[in-house]
């Protein structure tokens, strides 16, 4: 359990960021790692609680405390404290295929549920996780794990985001012939084209893809299953040629803001803006008109992580100003621990991008856009009450030459793949598949990740990909040895 009295003797210290003035000049990661002694000291603070909520409950219900992939956090904290980094890496990978992803971009519900968070001093779980896997890569401990024997079964995985990658890797290790179909030029899904490079550089994904290819996974890029034109692939052909199909295409239909002036130039969805910059950094070609924040007043509508990514990207492109609007009221500075712990609390948080100089405003509704010569120039807003009803006399305007809509995603795209398959949807518009076997309404077709559960976290995508792989393996072989 680390050092028995560690949590009493050692204060919480976490990774620092490079100064704002320095980091907004580039798109590289800017988190400063802790030295080894500091990491081992921080791991020593783990109490190995009688009921370690950081583990996760094992339930797949949303909002449950702890780690959705059920990382054995006290175990690898103790191993780090003892200096046994290689065994810590083995333990970490036993539950999580891609801890270098979660160690960078997961919001860390495990830390919110840590017993030491009762007084706001949780163990630095995310930092330690990232240090373990980064050290594993540096020391060559992460190696391909090809199967000892093959099954002769073929599985198609549609979509190469974290759910698809986790599903594909597990199935390949079980001995199946796995083919991943990705409509874009490279694998990763939102990890590649949504998460900015300053939060996770893309070579982190590339080395994992190389490992998976060495394990036998075949990637097909530029293949749009259910699409039209160049690269289109018929879903019925896939059903005919493969023994099982896993739909892991994410939830890509964005929430729109259909108000007067929406058709003005300069108003874009976040996922039209962010992928362009990622492609610039990755030296991929950009199709369509460029969307740039350079020299502009930028307004981001939506207060979540995608909105923060738009803020950080806008500053690095040289925006004149960035304002972020949220329709919800401002959350409290602190949560009531007696009511919220160990669940994820609603409280004021400031992301690294928001700290770079964004103005944030809450309880704001945008009623219309206006502009000149067909281009957006102003937002006309009003403050709202707790029922989101406008408060008379609180109207105000904001200058805006670029507006980015980052209000989340409503469900997967229905046109194309899902309609052509005729797969049944749930009331929210997601693919209907339960968490017992992840099977859809169609024989031998499974679904996992955001396409099944709706917009969620990377850690839930990885967990669902693993559980889906387990169900596919059982469906094909009658039994499975794949871990949860």
Secondary structure, DSSP 8 states (H G I E B T S, - for coil): ---TTHHHH------EE--HHHHTT-SS--EE---HHHHHHHHHT----TT-GGG--S--STT-SS-TT---HHHHHHHHHTT-HHHHHHHHHTT-TTHHHHHHH---HHHHT-GGGGGT----HHHHHHHHHHHHHHTT-------SS--S-EEEEE--SHHHHHHHHHHHHTT-EEEEEESSSSS-THHHHTS-TTTS-THHHHHHHHHHHHTT-EEEET-EET--STTEE-HHHHHHH-SEEEE-----EE-----BTTTSBTEEEHHHHHHHHHHHHTT----SS----TTSEEEEE--SHHHHHHHHHHHHHT-SEEEEEESS----SS--HHHHTTS--------TTGGGT-EEEESEEEEEEEEETTEEEEEEEEEB-TTS-B-TT--EEEE-SEEEE---EEE---TTHHHHHT--B-TTSSB---TTT-B-SSTTEEE-THHHH-S--HHHHHHHHHHHHHHHHHHHHSS-----
